[in-house]
Structures are given as C-alpha cells and as structure tokens.
Amino acid sequence: MTADATGPTIRPGIDLTESTGTRILRILRPSAPVFIVLIGLLVWITIENPNFTDPNVFLIFLRRAAPLMILAAGQLFVIVSGEFDLSMGALITLVVILSGSWIDGDPSRTWPVILALLAIGVVVGLANGLITTRLRVPSFITTLGTMLILSGFALWWSGGTPKGSLPDNFRMWGRTGLEDVPVIGQLPYSVIVMVIVAIVTAWLLHATSFGKQVFASGGNPRAAFFSGVDVPRVRVLAFVISALSAVIAGILLGGFSGVSPDAGAGYEFRAISAVILGGAILGGGRGAIIPAMAGALTLEALFTLLNLLGLPNPIRDVFQGVIIIAAIGIAAFRQRTSR
C-alpha cells in the first residue's frame, strides 16, 4: 500500500518522542508467535535428526538461512515505511551473474567487483524510491517493473547460460569461515555477516531518529509530514537499504552455490513472508528487525523439516505458497484490527 505525504491514509500517529526501550517493547509484543513457532520447528527437526544440535550442523543451517535473514532485514525497512520491494530476487540473480562474468576466476578483481555491485544496489534502490515517491507510481508496480528489467538484463547478459567463475576469495563468504574457533570449530563468514547486518539494521531502525521517521512515514504519513519528516526521502533511503541487503545476500548465495541463472528466484516473496511472520503489517508503521529475521529463520527451518520428512519439491512449493497466502492474510487482519 502506497501513501504519500498528502494522501488520504490516516492511522494513529507514531510518537517521535517515544523512548527507544518503550518503542521496542511495543513493537516486539505482536511478534511473539514467530518465536514459538520457530522453537517448535527446531525441536521437531531435532527429533527427526538428533545431530541437528551439534554446533557444526546448526551453524550450517544458519549459513543457509543467512541470505534470507539479511533480505528480511532490508525488506522490513521498505514495508515499515509503507511500501513493497519485489525486485530483490532479480537483483540477487543479477549480482551472481555479473560476479561470475566480471571476476571470471581472477582473485584480484573480487573487491573492485564487490564495490561495483554495491554501487549497482544503490542505483537500483534510488530508482525504485524516486519512481515511487516522485512519480507516485505504486511501489508494487515500480518494483515489479524493476524485477522484470533486472531479470531481462541478466538473461541478455548471460545469453541464458551463466559465464565465468568465482575465485576462492569471493566464494569464501558463502562457503568457509573462521577456523579453530573454540567449541564450534568453524564460524561461517556468512553467519558473521548476518550478525553484523542484524546489529547495524536494528540500531538504525530502533535507535536512531531515522528509524523513528521510517515508522512515522508508514504509520501516518500525513502526520509525519506535518511533524517535519521528509517522507519521500525516508522511503527512498528505505529502498536503498533493501537493495543493498539484496546485493549482500547475492554475494553470499554466489559464494555458496556458484554462478546460477536462478540464484534469486522466489527470494522476494520469502523475504516479504518472513517480515510478515515477524509481526510487521502491510501498509507500514509496525515491525522489528529481530522478529523479521526470526521469521526468515522460521521459513528456513520449515523447509529443512519438509526435506527431512522426504517431501518432494512440488509439495514444498505448495507449502511455500500456503505460507505466503497465510502471511498476507494475517497481515491484512492485523491491518484491519489496528485501525
């Protein structure tokens, strides 16, 4: 749902003077169910596979979940501000394909290419934000168009077959980690990156004036406008954060699985589902980083359990579709009851 600073959407305002602690407690309260479901799934997985509690095995699980958790953190900024971002999956695919093509196995190119990819993420985020806020195109349509553009460009660039290869100093972010760590042995770099993203985004959303403005822009854009909040600017920055999270996730996924033409397929919907499972509502104004990332971990735990139960891929796709529909339904119900 899109609402500009002068639009008709009216909901209770967000208190810009509310203390950080009070605000965190208020926004965490609706997200408690996701932690209950997550614990239940982890217990069930442990019953099916007793080795799951082994530190190395559990860290492998976290390594697989890290990209989606990072995406959920980025998507949350957009949803809390009152918008959507459907371009994340296509941007991930583009990141992976360009990485393989530009680096082409040369380790000396890794960091220049990573910086270039981050710059592309900023451009994509700015484009999504400016088209949505300045041209007043609904973000659903804007980011759907961006998704098609990025997917088409990735297909054209690769000719349908990914080219090039990724060197070890790129793939390490998704495949290796710090060695000889007490108790756990290896600490995956992807888990370290995920924790850093969680800390930075939680601080940014819940402990800064910008974070308060994000909540205000989604909760009541008209009241935020009259309180001095530059709603379009806040939403543009939210899109940039979302795009950068997709670039980071793409780097991790590329490192883990290599160059693939469908590396980011479906990730935009998983990220939105994770955010909603974490207690956010469509239309903006409510959400929290840790529950959103817990929602992503819950989805990964569910897919892991379905795999352990031996269900075929089509059945897992059905479950994913049901989760997405249920998440959207829950969000719609929350939105009605919050008015």
N, C-alpha and C positions, 0 to 999 in steps of 0.2 A: 504494500500500500504506500502511495506516494502522497505527500502533503507538503506544499511549500509554505513559506513563512506567512503568506497572506491567505492561505487556503482555508477551507471550511472545517477541517478536522479539529475538534475540540475535545480534549481529555484533561483530567486533572493535571495541573502543572507539576513540574519537578522542582523541589526546593533547592535552589542553587547554594543556599547557605547551610544545608544539612551536613552534619559531620560525616566523615568517611566511615567510621565504625557503625553508626546508625544506618547509613545507606547500605552498607554491605550486608548487615543483618536483615534488612528489609528485602533486599533482592535475592538473598540466599534462601529465604523461607520457602518460596514456591518450588525450589529445585530439589528439595529433599527426596522425592520419589526416585529420581535418577540414581542416587547413591544406593538406595535399597535394591533397585533392580540390578545395578552393577554388582553389588556384593552377592546377590543371589546367583547371577550368571557365573561369577568367578568360582563360587562354591560348587556349582553344577559341573563346570569344566574340571575342577579338581577331582570330583568324584569319577568323572569319565577318564581322566588322565592324572593319576596321583603325582606324576613328575612335574606337573604344572607349577607347583610351589617351589621347585628348585630355582634358586636365583637366576641361573643362566637361562633356563627355559622361560621364566617370567619376563626377563629382560628382552628376549627375542620377541615375545608377544608385544611388549611396549615398543620395540623398534618398528614392528609392523604398524602399530597404531599411531606412531608419532606424526606422520604426514597428515592424517585426518584430524588429529588433535590440533595441529598447527592451523589447518584450514578452518576449523571450527572457531578458533580464537579470532581469526581475521574476519570471518563471516559475521561474527557476533557484532562487531563494530557497525557493520552496514545495517543489520537487522535492528539493532537497538536505536539507530538513528532514523529508522522508519523506511528503509529501502531493502532491496534484494541484490544479490550478485550471482548471476547464473553463468558467469564467464570463467569461473575458477578452474573447472576441469579442462576446458580448452586451453587455458593459459599453461596449465601443468604440461599438457601434451606438447605444446609449442616449446616450452622450456627444455624438455627432454630431447626433442628432435633437433633443436638448434644447438644444444650442448654437444651432441654427437657429431653434428656436421661441422661446427666451428672448431671444436677441440681436435677431433679426428686423431685421437690417440696421443697427442703431443702434451705432455705434462706442463710444459712452460705456458701453455695457453689457458690453463684451468682458471686461475684467478682473474685475468682480464675478461674471460667469458662470463664468469660468475657476476662480476661487476656490470657487464653489459646486460645480463639477464635481469638483474635488479633494476637497472635503468628502464628496461622494457616494461617491467612491472609497474614502475611509477607512471610511465606514459599511459599504459592501459587503465590504471586506476584514475588518472586525471581525465582521460577521455570519458570513461563511464560516469564519473562525477559531474563533469562540466555539461555533458549532454543531458544528464538527468536534471541538474539544478538550473542551468541557464536556459536550455531549450525546453525545459519542463516536459521531457519525454518520460513516461513511467519507467522506473528502473527495471522492471520486469522485461519491457520491450528493449530498452537500451542494452542490457547485459545479454539478452537473448541474441540480439544482433551482433554484439561483440563476440559471443561464443561462436556464431556461425562464421564470422570473419576470421577469427583466430584458427578455427578448425580448417577452414578452406585454405588459409595461407600455409598451415602446417602440411596439409595434403599436397599442395602445389610444390612447396619447397622440397619435400621428400620424394615426390613423384610416386607416392603410395608405398614406398619402401624406405624405411629409415636408413640413413647413410652415416658412415663414420663410426667411431668407437670412443669409449670413455676411459681415460687412464686411471691408474690406481689412486692418484691424489684427488680425483673427483669422486670415484666410487667409494672411497673410504667413508664418506659422510653417510652412506646408507648401508654399508656392509661391515665396517670394522669399528673399533673403539679404543679407549684407553686400556692398556694391558696391565696385568698384575695388580689389579685393584683388590684390596683385602675382602675376603668373603665371597664376592661376586665374580672375581677373575677379570672379566672384560666388561667395561662400561661403554655401551654403544654411543658413538658420536651423535646419532640421531636422537637418542634419549636426552643427551646433554643439550642439544639444540632445542628440543621440545621444552625442556625445563626453563631454559633462558627465555624462550618466547612466552611461556606462561607467566614468568615473573615480570617481564617488560610490559606485556599487554595488560596484565592485572593491575600493575601500578598505573599505567596510562589511563585505563578505563575507570578505575575505582579510587584513585588517589591524586588526581590532577584536576585542574579546572577544565581542561579539555574534555575529560571523561564526563564531568557534570554537564557540559554543553552537549555531548552526544546523547545523554539520557534526556535532556530537556528538548533537544531537537526532535526526538522520536516521540516523547511523551505528550508534548503540547507545543508544536512548532510556532503557533501564533504567540503564545505566552512567552516562549523563548525569544522570539523576535523582539517583542516589546521590553524584554529584560536586557536587551543589548547583545544577544547571541547572534552571530553571523551564521544562520542555519545553512545556507548553501555551502559556505566554506567548510563547516564541520562535516557535512555529508561528503564533500569531495575528499577530504582527508580520510574519512572512513573507507571510501572506495580504494584509496591508495594503500591503506593498511591491508585491506582484503587482498589486493593484487600482489602485494609483497609477500603475504603469507602463502599465496599460491606458488610464487616463484621458489620460496624456500622449500615448500612441500615437493615441488617438482625436482629440485636438486636432490633431495633425499630419495625420492622414488627412482630417479635416474640412477643414482648410486646403487640402489638396492637391486633393481631388476634390469638395468641397462637400457639401451635405446629401444623404445617400443612405440608403435603408431597409435596405441590406445592407452597410454600411460595414465591419463587423467580421466578416462571415461567414467561418468557417473559420480565423480567426486563432489561436484557442486551440490547435487541432491543429498548426498550423505552428509555434507557439511551443514546444510540447512536443517536436515533432520536432527543432527546432533545438537545444534543450537536450541531447537525447539524442545527436544527431550531434556535439555538442561534448564528449562524453565523460562526461556525467552518467549515473547509473544510477537506474532506478526503485526506490523504496524508500529512497533518501536516502543521505547520507554522503559523496557524491563529486560534484564538479563545479567549474567555474571560469567566471567571468564572460566573459573574453575568448574562450575557445573556444565558449561558448554563443552569443555574438554572432557569432562566425565561422560557426557552424552556420546562423544566420539569414541571413547574407550568402551562404552556400553555396546555400541554398534559393532565394534571390532570383536568384543567378547561374544556377542551373539553369533557372528559369522564363524568364529572359531568353534563354538559349540556345535553349530549346524554341520561343520566339516567333520568334527569328531563323531557326530551321530551318523555320518556317512550319507548325508542327503546330497543328491546330485545338484549341479549348478542351477538348472532351471528352477528347482524348488527353492534354492537360496535366493534367486532373483525374485520369486514370488514373495518370500518373507520380506525382502528389502522393500518391495512395492507396498506391502501391507504396512510396514513401519512408517514409510513416508506419508501414506494416506492418514494413518492414525495420528502421526505427529502433527500434520496440518490440521486435522480435526480437533485435536487437543488445543492447538494454538488458537483456532477460531473460537472455541468455547471460552478459553481464558480471556480472549479479547472482548467477547460479549459481556462476560461477568465483571470485567474490570472497568466498564464504563459507568 
